[in-house]
Amino acid sequence: MQFLDERVNRLPAPFELEWRHVSGKPWDWKLVRISNPAFQIPADAC
């Protein structure tokens, strides 16, 4: 986990969050995507 914390904290750009409004209720939103092209997890880290 520390490995991921260090990589995330050094990224040059923030994460982009994509939300979708689920219903007619003003508070009813769902997080559908989190992206950051600069963030990649190496295969040997898992």
PyMOL Python script that loads the backbone (N, CA, C, O; Angstrom):
from pymol import cmd

cmd.read_pdbstr("""\
ATOM      1  N   MET A   1       0.819  -1.187   0.000  1.00  0.00           N
ATOM      2  CA  MET A   1       0.000   0.000   0.000  1.00  0.00           C
ATOM      3  C   MET A   1       0.868   1.258   0.000  1.00  0.00           C
ATOM      4  O   MET A   1       0.527   2.250  -0.644  1.00  0.00           O
ATOM      5  N   GLN A   2       1.963   1.218   0.704  1.00  0.00           N
ATOM      6  CA  GLN A   2       2.850   2.381   0.731  1.00  0.00           C
ATOM      7  C   GLN A   2       3.377   2.672  -0.673  1.00  0.00           C
ATOM      8  O   GLN A   2       3.529   3.834  -1.052  1.00  0.00           O
ATOM      9  N   PHE A   3       3.654   1.629  -1.438  1.00  0.00           N
ATOM     10  CA  PHE A   3       4.120   1.783  -2.815  1.00  0.00           C
ATOM     11  C   PHE A   3       3.104   2.586  -3.633  1.00  0.00           C
ATOM     12  O   PHE A   3       3.477   3.507  -4.359  1.00  0.00           O
ATOM     13  N   LEU A   4       1.823   2.235  -3.513  1.00  0.00           N
ATOM     14  CA  LEU A   4       0.774   2.947  -4.247  1.00  0.00           C
ATOM     15  C   LEU A   4       0.628   4.383  -3.760  1.00  0.00           C
ATOM     16  O   LEU A   4       0.466   5.298  -4.567  1.00  0.00           O
ATOM     17  N   ASP A   5       0.683   4.583  -2.457  1.00  0.00           N
ATOM     18  CA  ASP A   5       0.584   5.940  -1.908  1.00  0.00           C
ATOM     19  C   ASP A   5       1.673   6.844  -2.489  1.00  0.00           C
ATOM     20  O   ASP A   5       1.402   7.985  -2.863  1.00  0.00           O
ATOM     21  N   GLU A   6       2.898   6.336  -2.566  1.00  0.00           N
ATOM     22  CA  GLU A   6       4.008   7.128  -3.079  1.00  0.00           C
ATOM     23  C   GLU A   6       3.803   7.460  -4.555  1.00  0.00           C
ATOM     24  O   GLU A   6       4.071   8.585  -4.978  1.00  0.00           O
ATOM     25  N   ARG A   7       3.333   6.498  -5.339  1.00  0.00           N
ATOM     26  CA  ARG A   7       3.123   6.734  -6.772  1.00  0.00           C
ATOM     27  C   ARG A   7       1.981   7.724  -7.003  1.00  0.00           C
ATOM     28  O   ARG A   7       2.093   8.607  -7.854  1.00  0.00           O
ATOM     29  N   VAL A   8       0.903   7.589  -6.269  1.00  0.00           N
ATOM     30  CA  VAL A   8      -0.246   8.484  -6.441  1.00  0.00           C
ATOM     31  C   VAL A   8       0.117   9.903  -6.052  1.00  0.00           C
ATOM     32  O   VAL A   8      -0.277  10.846  -6.738  1.00  0.00           O
ATOM     33  N   ASN A   9       0.848  10.076  -4.983  1.00  0.00           N
ATOM     34  CA  ASN A   9       1.191  11.416  -4.509  1.00  0.00           C
ATOM     35  C   ASN A   9       2.161  12.148  -5.434  1.00  0.00           C
ATOM     36  O   ASN A   9       2.259  13.373  -5.363  1.00  0.00           O
ATOM     37  N   ARG A  10       2.875  11.436  -6.293  1.00  0.00           N
ATOM     38  CA  ARG A  10       3.833  12.068  -7.204  1.00  0.00           C
ATOM     39  C   ARG A  10       3.255  12.338  -8.598  1.00  0.00           C
ATOM     40  O   ARG A  10       3.975  12.834  -9.465  1.00  0.00           O
ATOM     41  N   LEU A  11       2.015  12.036  -8.828  1.00  0.00           N
ATOM     42  CA  LEU A  11       1.434  12.237 -10.156  1.00  0.00           C
ATOM     43  C   LEU A  11       1.333  13.718 -10.492  1.00  0.00           C
ATOM     44  O   LEU A  11       0.998  14.529  -9.629  1.00  0.00           O
ATOM     45  N   PRO A  12       1.623  14.079 -11.751  1.00  0.00           N
ATOM     46  CA  PRO A  12       1.587  15.498 -12.132  1.00  0.00           C
ATOM     47  C   PRO A  12       0.172  16.042 -12.321  1.00  0.00           C
ATOM     48  O   PRO A  12      -0.032  17.253 -12.243  1.00  0.00           O
ATOM     49  N   ALA A  13      -0.792  15.183 -12.564  1.00  0.00           N
ATOM     50  CA  ALA A  13      -2.167  15.643 -12.816  1.00  0.00           C
ATOM     51  C   ALA A  13      -3.130  14.968 -11.839  1.00  0.00           C
ATOM     52  O   ALA A  13      -2.869  13.854 -11.386  1.00  0.00           O
ATOM     53  N   PRO A  14      -4.230  15.627 -11.514  1.00  0.00           N
ATOM     54  CA  PRO A  14      -5.203  15.026 -10.600  1.00  0.00           C
ATOM     55  C   PRO A  14      -6.015  13.919 -11.279  1.00  0.00           C
ATOM     56  O   PRO A  14      -6.044  13.821 -12.506  1.00  0.00           O
ATOM     57  N   PHE A  15      -6.655  13.109 -10.485  1.00  0.00           N
ATOM     58  CA  PHE A  15      -7.556  12.089 -11.006  1.00  0.00           C
ATOM     59  C   PHE A  15      -8.821  12.769 -11.524  1.00  0.00           C
ATOM     60  O   PHE A  15      -9.264  13.778 -10.977  1.00  0.00           O
ATOM     61  N   GLU A  16      -9.393  12.206 -12.582  1.00  0.00           N
ATOM     62  CA  GLU A  16     -10.650  12.703 -13.125  1.00  0.00           C
ATOM     63  C   GLU A  16     -11.769  11.773 -12.663  1.00  0.00           C
ATOM     64  O   GLU A  16     -11.676  10.556 -12.820  1.00  0.00           O
ATOM     65  N   LEU A  17     -12.818  12.348 -12.098  1.00  0.00           N
ATOM     66  CA  LEU A  17     -13.955  11.576 -11.615  1.00  0.00           C
ATOM     67  C   LEU A  17     -15.149  11.818 -12.521  1.00  0.00           C
ATOM     68  O   LEU A  17     -15.468  12.960 -12.853  1.00  0.00           O
ATOM     69  N   GLU A  18     -15.808  10.735 -12.918  1.00  0.00           N
ATOM     70  CA  GLU A  18     -17.004  10.859 -13.759  1.00  0.00           C
ATOM     71  C   GLU A  18     -18.208  10.375 -12.956  1.00  0.00           C
ATOM     72  O   GLU A  18     -18.234   9.246 -12.466  1.00  0.00           O
ATOM     73  N   TRP A  19     -19.191  11.240 -12.834  1.00  0.00           N
ATOM     74  CA  TRP A  19     -20.398  10.950 -12.072  1.00  0.00           C
ATOM     75  C   TRP A  19     -21.604  10.882 -13.002  1.00  0.00           C
ATOM     76  O   TRP A  19     -21.650  11.562 -14.027  1.00  0.00           O
ATOM     77  N   ARG A  20     -22.565  10.065 -12.636  1.00  0.00           N
ATOM     78  CA  ARG A  20     -23.832   9.992 -13.381  1.00  0.00           C
ATOM     79  C   ARG A  20     -24.978  10.219 -12.412  1.00  0.00           C
ATOM     80  O   ARG A  20     -25.004   9.692 -11.300  1.00  0.00           O
ATOM     81  N   HIS A  21     -25.917  11.018 -12.872  1.00  0.00           N
ATOM     82  CA  HIS A  21     -27.122  11.265 -12.087  1.00  0.00           C
ATOM     83  C   HIS A  21     -28.032  10.059 -12.275  1.00  0.00           C
ATOM     84  O   HIS A  21     -28.445   9.766 -13.398  1.00  0.00           O
ATOM     85  N   VAL A  22     -28.349   9.358 -11.196  1.00  0.00           N
ATOM     86  CA  VAL A  22     -29.050   8.078 -11.269  1.00  0.00           C
ATOM     87  C   VAL A  22     -30.570   8.222 -11.354  1.00  0.00           C
ATOM     88  O   VAL A  22     -31.227   7.442 -12.043  1.00  0.00           O
ATOM     89  N   SER A  23     -31.121   9.199 -10.670  1.00  0.00           N
ATOM     90  CA  SER A  23     -32.577   9.354 -10.658  1.00  0.00           C
ATOM     91  C   SER A  23     -32.938  10.838 -10.652  1.00  0.00           C
ATOM     92  O   SER A  23     -32.076  11.697 -10.837  1.00  0.00           O
ATOM     93  N   GLY A  24     -34.189  11.121 -10.444  1.00  0.00           N
ATOM     94  CA  GLY A  24     -34.648  12.498 -10.381  1.00  0.00           C
ATOM     95  C   GLY A  24     -34.331  13.188  -9.069  1.00  0.00           C
ATOM     96  O   GLY A  24     -34.555  14.390  -8.927  1.00  0.00           O
ATOM     97  N   LYS A  25     -33.816  12.443  -8.116  1.00  0.00           N
ATOM     98  CA  LYS A  25     -33.466  13.025  -6.820  1.00  0.00           C
ATOM     99  C   LYS A  25     -32.154  13.800  -6.950  1.00  0.00           C
ATOM    100  O   LYS A  25     -31.195  13.285  -7.524  1.00  0.00           O
ATOM    101  N   PRO A  26     -32.097  15.013  -6.435  1.00  0.00           N
ATOM    102  CA  PRO A  26     -30.893  15.825  -6.622  1.00  0.00           C
ATOM    103  C   PRO A  26     -29.647  15.265  -5.926  1.00  0.00           C
ATOM    104  O   PRO A  26     -28.534  15.648  -6.286  1.00  0.00           O
ATOM    105  N   TRP A  27     -29.795  14.395  -4.966  1.00  0.00           N
ATOM    106  CA  TRP A  27     -28.652  13.847  -4.235  1.00  0.00           C
ATOM    107  C   TRP A  27     -28.238  12.456  -4.742  1.00  0.00           C
ATOM    108  O   TRP A  27     -27.293  11.876  -4.208  1.00  0.00           O
ATOM    109  N   ASP A  28     -28.904  11.921  -5.735  1.00  0.00           N
ATOM    110  CA  ASP A  28     -28.695  10.546  -6.166  1.00  0.00           C
ATOM    111  C   ASP A  28     -27.700  10.469  -7.333  1.00  0.00           C
ATOM    112  O   ASP A  28     -28.099  10.413  -8.496  1.00  0.00           O
ATOM    113  N   TRP A  29     -26.424  10.467  -7.013  1.00  0.00           N
ATOM    114  CA  TRP A  29     -25.354  10.395  -7.997  1.00  0.00           C
ATOM    115  C   TRP A  29     -24.546   9.120  -7.777  1.00  0.00           C
ATOM    116  O   TRP A  29     -24.476   8.606  -6.661  1.00  0.00           O
ATOM    117  N   LYS A  30     -23.940   8.617  -8.843  1.00  0.00           N
ATOM    118  CA  LYS A  30     -23.135   7.398  -8.764  1.00  0.00           C
ATOM    119  C   LYS A  30     -21.790   7.661  -9.444  1.00  0.00           C
ATOM    120  O   LYS A  30     -21.739   8.182 -10.558  1.00  0.00           O
ATOM    121  N   LEU A  31     -20.720   7.301  -8.769  1.00  0.00           N
ATOM    122  CA  LEU A  31     -19.388   7.411  -9.338  1.00  0.00           C
ATOM    123  C   LEU A  31     -19.193   6.248 -10.307  1.00  0.00           C
ATOM    124  O   LEU A  31     -19.267   5.087  -9.906  1.00  0.00           O
ATOM    125  N   VAL A  32     -18.943   6.555 -11.584  1.00  0.00           N
ATOM    126  CA  VAL A  32     -18.852   5.499 -12.598  1.00  0.00           C
ATOM    127  C   VAL A  32     -17.439   5.317 -13.154  1.00  0.00           C
ATOM    128  O   VAL A  32     -17.145   4.280 -13.749  1.00  0.00           O
ATOM    129  N   ARG A  33     -16.568   6.296 -12.975  1.00  0.00           N
ATOM    130  CA  ARG A  33     -15.213   6.144 -13.502  1.00  0.00           C
ATOM    131  C   ARG A  33     -14.236   7.052 -12.767  1.00  0.00           C
ATOM    132  O   ARG A  33     -14.544   8.198 -12.439  1.00  0.00           O
ATOM    133  N   ILE A  34     -13.047   6.504 -12.519  1.00  0.00           N
ATOM    134  CA  ILE A  34     -11.926   7.270 -11.987  1.00  0.00           C
ATOM    135  C   ILE A  34     -10.771   7.022 -12.941  1.00  0.00           C
ATOM    136  O   ILE A  34     -10.427   5.874 -13.219  1.00  0.00           O
ATOM    137  N   SER A  35     -10.173   8.092 -13.441  1.00  0.00           N
ATOM    138  CA  SER A  35      -9.082   7.890 -14.394  1.00  0.00           C
ATOM    139  C   SER A  35      -7.954   8.890 -14.174  1.00  0.00           C
ATOM    140  O   SER A  35      -8.151  10.001 -13.682  1.00  0.00           O
ATOM    141  N   ASN A  36      -6.782   8.448 -14.557  1.00  0.00           N
ATOM    142  CA  ASN A  36      -5.588   9.278 -14.582  1.00  0.00           C
ATOM    143  C   ASN A  36      -4.591   8.550 -15.477  1.00  0.00           C
ATOM    144  O   ASN A  36      -4.007   7.550 -15.061  1.00  0.00           O
ATOM    145  N   PRO A  37      -4.386   9.040 -16.706  1.00  0.00           N
ATOM    146  CA  PRO A  37      -3.503   8.339 -17.639  1.00  0.00           C
ATOM    147  C   PRO A  37      -2.072   8.176 -17.132  1.00  0.00           C
ATOM    148  O   PRO A  37      -1.373   7.254 -17.554  1.00  0.00           O
ATOM    149  N   ALA A  38      -1.632   9.042 -16.249  1.00  0.00           N
ATOM    150  CA  ALA A  38      -0.256   8.965 -15.740  1.00  0.00           C
ATOM    151  C   ALA A  38      -0.085   7.858 -14.696  1.00  0.00           C
ATOM    152  O   ALA A  38       1.042   7.473 -14.386  1.00  0.00           O
ATOM    153  N   PHE A  39      -1.180   7.349 -14.159  1.00  0.00           N
ATOM    154  CA  PHE A  39      -1.107   6.335 -13.109  1.00  0.00           C
ATOM    155  C   PHE A  39      -1.165   4.945 -13.721  1.00  0.00           C
ATOM    156  O   PHE A  39      -2.160   4.576 -14.345  1.00  0.00           O
ATOM    157  N   GLN A  40      -0.115   4.187 -13.547  1.00  0.00           N
ATOM    158  CA  GLN A  40      -0.066   2.806 -14.024  1.00  0.00           C
ATOM    159  C   GLN A  40       0.578   1.945 -12.957  1.00  0.00           C
ATOM    160  O   GLN A  40       1.575   2.333 -12.347  1.00  0.00           O
ATOM    161  N   ILE A  41       0.005   0.777 -12.737  1.00  0.00           N
ATOM    162  CA  ILE A  41       0.535  -0.175 -11.766  1.00  0.00           C
ATOM    163  C   ILE A  41       1.345  -1.224 -12.526  1.00  0.00           C
ATOM    164  O   ILE A  41       0.794  -1.907 -13.390  1.00  0.00           O
ATOM    165  N   PRO A  42       2.636  -1.369 -12.229  1.00  0.00           N
ATOM    166  CA  PRO A  42       3.430  -2.377 -12.896  1.00  0.00           C
ATOM    167  C   PRO A  42       2.922  -3.783 -12.562  1.00  0.00           C
ATOM    168  O   PRO A  42       2.411  -4.017 -11.466  1.00  0.00           O
ATOM    169  N   ALA A  43       3.064  -4.710 -13.499  1.00  0.00           N
ATOM    170  CA  ALA A  43       2.574  -6.071 -13.310  1.00  0.00           C
ATOM    171  C   ALA A  43       3.248  -6.768 -12.128  1.00  0.00           C
ATOM    172  O   ALA A  43       2.618  -7.606 -11.484  1.00  0.00           O
ATOM    173  N   ASP A  44       4.470  -6.458 -11.832  1.00  0.00           N
ATOM    174  CA  ASP A  44       5.181  -7.132 -10.735  1.00  0.00           C
ATOM    175  C   ASP A  44       4.829  -6.562  -9.363  1.00  0.00           C
ATOM    176  O   ASP A  44       5.311  -7.074  -8.352  1.00  0.00           O
ATOM    177  N   ALA A  45       4.011  -5.527  -9.300  1.00  0.00           N
ATOM    178  CA  ALA A  45       3.619  -4.907  -8.031  1.00  0.00           C
ATOM    179  C   ALA A  45       2.464  -5.642  -7.354  1.00  0.00           C
ATOM    180  O   ALA A  45       2.217  -5.426  -6.168  1.00  0.00           O
ATOM    181  N   CYS A  46       1.764  -6.489  -8.069  1.00  0.00           N
ATOM    182  CA  CYS A  46       0.587  -7.170  -7.516  1.00  0.00           C
ATOM    183  C   CYS A  46       0.960  -8.419  -6.764  1.00  0.00           C
ATOM    184  O   CYS A  46       0.086  -9.107  -6.237  1.00  0.00           O
TER     185      CYS A  46
END
""", "prot")
cmd.dss("prot")
cmd.show_as("cartoon", "prot")
cmd.util.cbc("prot")
cmd.orient("prot")
